[in-house]
Amino acid sequence: MRTKIVAGLMLMFTWSLHASAEVKVLKANDSNDPNGAYTTAMIQLALDHLEPNKYKLKVGNENYTQARSNEEVAAGRLDLVWTTSDKETEEYLEPVRIPLFKGLLGCRIFIIRKGDQAKFDNISTMEDLKKLTYGQGKTWADAKILEANGLKVTKTNKYENLFFMLDGERFDAFPRGVHEPFGELEKRPNLNLTVEKNILLVYKMDFYVYTSKENKKLARELEEGFNRAIADGSFDKLFYSSPSVKDIIANANMKNRKVFYLDNPTLSKETPLDRKELWVNPKDF
């Protein structure tokens, strides 16, 4: 009897160890997002700075809109989503307040139609900018920012549609984060599009990973992982070695562009603007 009790206790202890060592799978989705590969690498970096083998990241590729991805996380069917931030999104989802692109998403250059450069060469004031129309995603914080600054915006639900709408002359320019357009145009060589050469819009913009409001513990753990990566330099190493940032250095010519500063009324008061290590100066590029 005594032997059976000891054996039973040992078996229970083994089961307990097995359960505690079980890896939690974190589900996310990358819907052909130009920022997806970099963001998932950053999430993995944060996980690597936490308890070993606690989490495993699994990324699907369902063709979701941003709104659908947000809904999937809010409902608990996905664990993580990433997007530009605004007060409305932060009320709906739980942000991990580390701007993964160090503010570069608030530095905007335009994709335009080939042959239209002369139209932009003559822009020197905000009033000149207001004469044109800009394409954006319907749920993107950027659309609200442009409209709040008096710019005309044409919106659609599908990111992919914006390239065809621009090519089809539905609007004049597609503002993109300064690291985005070069790779995007490489993937779409059949469209009559190019990167505008002279104009840079700048506003404070963060790009966060989000969890559901029911999973704040995960959000805080990821934040801790990111902060450890920032402290040991691996966050910046991944940032500056990413192909998109290398594209900026090689192609964007930010120092010589005409800068227009815009207000961002959608920015949460909780945005960590006082942490200088989280943000880059666009003129450093």
N, C-alpha and C positions, 0 to 999 in steps of 0.2 A: 504493500500500500504506500509506504513511504517513497519507494522508488517511483511509483506511478505519479505521485504528487510532484516530486522533483522534476520528473520528465515533463509533466504538464506545465509547470512553471517555466521551464526552459523553452518549451514550444511557444508559450505566450510571449516570452521575452523576445524570441526570434521574430515572431509576427510583428511585435511592436517596433523592433528595429527596422524591419522591412517597410512598415507603413511610414515611419518617420523619414526613411531614405527615399521614399517614392517621389519621383520628379513631377512637378506640376507643369503641365503644358500650357503655355500662354498662346492663345489664338489671336491672330491679326489677319488683315487682308490688304493686299497690294493690287489696286485696280488700275494697272498700267500707270502708276503714279511716277512722275519723273524724279521725285524725291524718295521713292520707296527703298531702293537699294541702300542708299546712304543712311536713311533713318533706321532701317532694320539692323545695319551694322552698328549704329550708335546704341540701339537698344541692347544688342548682344554685348557690346562693350560694358554697359551698365550692369548687365546680368553677370558678366565675368568678374565684376568687382564686388559681388555679393557672395553669400554662402555657396560653396561649390555644389553643383548638381541640384540646386533647389528648383530652378526653373529651366524649361526648354522652350524656345521660341518656335512656333509653327506658323508660317505665313501662307495663306491661300491666295488665289488670284481670281476671285469672283468679280464680275464686271459691275461693281456697285458704284453708285454716285457717292459723293462725300456725305450727303445727308443720310443715305442708307447705311453707310459704314458707321456713322455716328449713332444711328438708331440701334444697330446690332450690338454696339458696345453698351449703350444705355440699358438694353434689355438683357445683357449678360450672355449673349450668344457669341460675342467676340470679347476678348479681354483688353485689347489695345487698339487705338486708332491714332493717327497723327494728322495735324492740320494747322493752318494759321489760327491765331487765337483772337477771340473778342469776348466781351463781357457776356454775351448771350450763350456762347459755347461753354464758357466756364461755369455758368449757372446750371447747365444741362449735364456736363461731364466733369470729371475730376482731373485738373491739369497737373502735369509734372513740370514745375516752373523752371525748366532749363531750356533756353532757346537753342535748339539744336544747330541752327545755321548762324548763330552769333549775330543775329540781326540782319543778315544779308538779304533775307526775303523782303525787307523793307527798302532795298535798293533796287529800283525797277528800271529796266531798259525795255525797249519795244521790239516786238516782231512786227514787221510791216511788209507790204507787197514790194517786190522788186520793181524798180522804176519810180517809186514814190518818195525817194530820199529828199528830193528838192522841196517837197511839201513841208518837211520837218527842218530843213536847213534855215527856213525863215522864221522859226519859232524863237521868240526872245522873252515873252512874258506869259504869265498865267492866262491872260485873256486870249493869247494865241492858242494855248493848249485847250481852252474851253470851246474852241471852234470845231474840234475834232471829236470823234466818237471812239470809245474804247471797249474791247470785248473782255468779259470776265465770267467766271462761274456764278451761278445764281446764289449759291450759299456761301461764297467766299467772303471773308472779312474785307478783302481788298476792294470788292465792288462797293461796299458801304463807305470805305475811306475815300475812294475816288469821287463818289457822288456827294459826300459831305464837303468836299473841296470844290464843288461846282462843276465837275467834269461829267460829260454825258457817257452813260454806260449801256451797252447792249449785253444781255445776260442769257445764259443757257445752262441746262442742268449738266450736260456732258462735257467734260474737259476736251475730249477729242474733237467735238464739233467746232470748237473755237478756231482751230486751224483752217478748216474748210470754210467757215463763215468769213474769216478774214480774206482768204483766197477768193471767195465769191463776192467781195466788196460789201459785206454787210456792216462793217465798221472799218475804221482807219488804222487802228493799232491794237496789238495785244500786249499789254504790259506784263513782263515776267520778272521773277526774281533774277538778279543779275547773273546767277550761276546756271540758269535753266535753258535759255534759248538755243545755245549752240548745239547741245546734244539733241534737243527736240527737233531742230531743223535737219540734223544729220539723219534722223529716223524718217523724215518726210521729204526726200529729195525731189519728189514729183510735184510738190506744191511750189507756186511762184512767190516764195517768201524769203525774207532775209532779215538780218538784225539792223535796226536803225543805228546810226553812227554817233550822234551828238548829244542826246538828251538822257538825263538821269533823274528819275523821281526818287526822293528819299523821305521815308517816314519810319517811325519806330514800329517794328513788327516782330512779333515772336512766333515761333513755330514749335509747338509742344507735342509730346506724347500725352494721350489721355487714357484714363480708365473710367469705369462707371463710378457713380457716386457711392455705390455699395462696396466698392473695392479700393477705398482710400489707403488701406494698408499697403497694397501693391504700389500705388502711386508714390507713397513715401519711401518704400524700398528702392524703387527705381531712381528717385531723386537722390537717395544716399549713394547709389551706385554711380550715378553721373558725377556727383560731387567728388567722390574718390578718384574717378578718372580725370577730372579737372585738376585735382591736387597733384596727381602723379605725372601729369603732362600727356597722358595717352588720349584724352579728349581732343586737345589741340592737334596732336600728331595725326589722328584720323581725319580731323577737319581739313587741315592743310594738304594732306595727301590725297584727298578725294578728287576724282576726275573733274567734278563740277567746279571746285575751287581752282584747280589748275587751269580750267577753261577761262575763268575770270582773269587770272593773271596774264594769260597768253592773249586773250581776245577782247576783253570788255573795254579797255582804254578808259577806265573810270576817272583817272586824274584829269583828263582833258575834256570831259563832258560838261555840258551846261547843266547845273544842278537846280532843281526846283524842290523846295522843302514843303511837304504837305503835313497837315495836322492829322492825327489819328484819334478821333473821338471814341473809337470802339475799344481802346486799350484799357485793360483792367487796372485798377489802382494797385493790385497785388503784383503787377509786373516788376521783376527784380531789376529795375533800372539803375539802382545804386551799386550793383555788383559789376564793376567795370570789366572784370575778367570774362564776363559772359557775352560781351558785345565787341564788335570790330568797328574801326573807323573806315568808312568806305574809301576815303582818300588814301588809305594805306595800300590800296590795291592799284 
